[in-house]
Amino acid sequence: RKYIRNRGYGGGVRTSAQAAVKSIFKQLSQSWKNLTNAQILAWNALAQTQAGKSVLGTSAKISGANLYSRLNYWIVFCGGEALSNPPALQGVEAPTEAVVTLTPTKFTFELEGEPDNAADLKLIIMASAPQSNGVTRAYGKAVQIAQPLEAVCEEYDIKEDFDNKHGAPNAAAPKVFMKYFFVNTKTGEKSGEMLTLVTLDEDASVEGE
């Protein structure tokens, strides 16, 4: 498999979010070792029907251990118990478009439509740090900014979570690149990602002012 590796010089400081992700994968690495031979063979068989991507974006086969971690990560992250036996994969439809409002005092997110099986789904919202007007694409910088949310048509206030993660947008950096998707809490499957760009706007004027 072709790949590119950049030399890293990252520091030893880890955020609480990074620590939580690492903790889940460490847990799954240990639980994989405790599976029976039959369970491992079943995960390997299911992995043969799935595809991953290399660093260059080309299709590549994944191992049973990779698939076990990939699916169970979202199940555990959303509060469930890791599956020992592979699930029957059913696919997850991507979310609808969303209405996103960003002003100095407000940052809200609301789906325009609900999925049919919303009870088994969670909504994951990711966002980049505020970017300047000169930046035209920064979806790759988006990170999760809130806990998993219900997959319903509800206006979610994400300002506090965003500001705590990245700091508030301002005139010098008014653009936020966002990704959002569904995960199935029963199977660990993830939908396709939806992309949206929101730019800081002025607060609506109060009548009479």
N, C-alpha and C positions, 0 to 999 in steps of 0.2 A: 504494500500500500504506500502510495506517495504521501509524504507529509512534510510540513515545514515546522521547524521549531525555532522560536526566537529565544535568545538568551535572556533569562529573567534576572532581575535584580530586586525583587520584591522584598519588603521589610518583614519583620516577624510579627508586626501588629495585625491582629485579626478583629474584625467587628463581631458583635454578638450574632448578627445574621449569618456571617460566614462560619462562625463556630457552631451554630445550630445545624447548618447544612452538613458540615463535616461530621458532626455527631451522629446524624441520621445515617450517612453512608458508612460510618464505622460500625454502627449497629447492624446494618444490613450485611456488611462484609462478614461479621461474626455469625449471623444467623444463616447465611449461605452455607457455611462450613458445617452447620448442624443438620442440614437437609439429608434425607435418605438418598441412596443411590437412585432409586426409582424417581424421586422428585427432581433430582438434578438432570436425569435423562429427559424428563418431561419438559423442563425449562429449556434444555438444549434443543429439543425437537421444535418447540414453539419459536425459538430464536431463529431457526432456519427459515421461517416464513416471514421474518421481519427484516427490515433494512435500517442501517444507520448511515451516517455520513462521515467521511474523512475530513481532515482539516481543510482540504481543497474543495470540499463540497460534493465530491463524487460518492456514489452509492457504495456501501461496504457492508459486509455481513457482521452481525454482532454475536457475541457468545451468550449462552444461557445465563451466566453470571451477570453480564451487562444488562440483559433484559430484566432479570430479577431485581436489580438495583434501580433501573430506570422506572419500572412500574411501581415498585414498592415505595420508592422515595415519596411520590405524591400521596400514596395512601397513608403513610406514616405522618407526613407533613400536615395532612388534613385531619389528623387525630385518630386514624385507624390502626389496625394491627397488620403487620406484614403478612402477605400470603405465602404459605409454604408450597402450595400447588399452583401452577399457572392458571390464570383465569381464562374464560372464553372471551376473547377480544371481540368487541362489537363496533369500535370506531366512535369518535366523538365529533359532532358537527361543530364547526367554528361559530363563535358568537356573531350576533348581528352588529351593525354599526352602533356607535355610542355617542351620546351627547356629552361633551366635556366642556366645562366652563372654568376659565382661569382668570381671576382678577387679583388685585392686591389683598383682598379679604376673603376670597372664595376659590376653592378648587373642588369641583364636584364631577362625578362620573355616573352616567346612567345608560344602561342598555336600552335600545329602542324596541327590542323584542325578547321574549323568553324562549328557551329551548323546551321541547316537549317533555323531556325527562329531567327537569330541573332538580328534583329531589336528590339525585345521585351525583350532581355536579357542583363544583365550586368554581368561582371566578377568580382568576389570578391577574392582578394589574401590576405592570412594570413601567418604570419611567426613568428617563435620563436625568442627570443634573441639568439645571438651567443652562441653555446654550445661547450664544450670541446670534444675531441675525445673519452673520456670515456663514454659519454652519447650515448645510443643506440636508444632511442625513446623519443621524446619530442614534439610530435604533439599537445598534450593537452595544450602546452604553447604558441601555435600560436595565434596571434592577428592580426586584420586587419591593414595593413600597408599603404594602399593607398585608394583613393576614388574609387567608382565603375568605372570599365573600360569597354570599348566596347568589346563585345564578338567576336573579329575578330583576324585573324592571323597577328598580328602586334607586333613588338619587343618593349615592354614597358620598359623604364628605371625606375627602382624602387629603385635605390641606395639612392637617397636623402631622400625619404620617409622612407626607412628602417633605414638608419643611424640616422635620426632625432628621430625615435621611439626607437631604441635599441642600437645604437652605432655600429661602423663598426666591422665586424669580424676580427680576427687576428690569429696569429699562435697558441696562447693558447686556443682560442675558434673559431675554423674554420667552425663548422657545423651549418647549419640553417635548421630547420624542417619546411616544408611549407604545407599548405592546400589551395586548391582553388576550387571554385564552381561557378555555374551560379545562378542568381535569375531572375525570371520573373517579370518585372516591372509593368505588367498589373494585375497579380493575386497574386503576393507576394510569389509564390512557389519557393522553393529552390531545386537545384539538389543534387545528392549525392556528397560527398566531394572526391576530388582527393588528394593523399598524395605524396609528393616528398621530398627527402633529397638532399641538395646541400652542397658541401664542398669547402671552399676557395681554389682557384687555383692561379697559378702565371699568371701575365699578359703576353700576347704573346709578344715575343721579336720582336723588330723593326729590319727589314732587314738592314744589314750593321753595326749593333752594335756588 
